[in-house]
């Protein structure tokens, strides 16, 4: 993944730093997380935030091989 330096509002960086500590992320990873959620929400304005959050968790579990198949019988 390529990286690039950008200028961000100091208040955003400070808030990201605080929230990042609570979630064991780095401030840049926290800002990436917010950007990812924002992108999904803009692309799918009809979806509630909780659904988007759970979809991100489900995708992460799938990528980690932690999902189990469900039998509808």
Beta strands, then each sheet from edge to edge (+ up, - down):
end
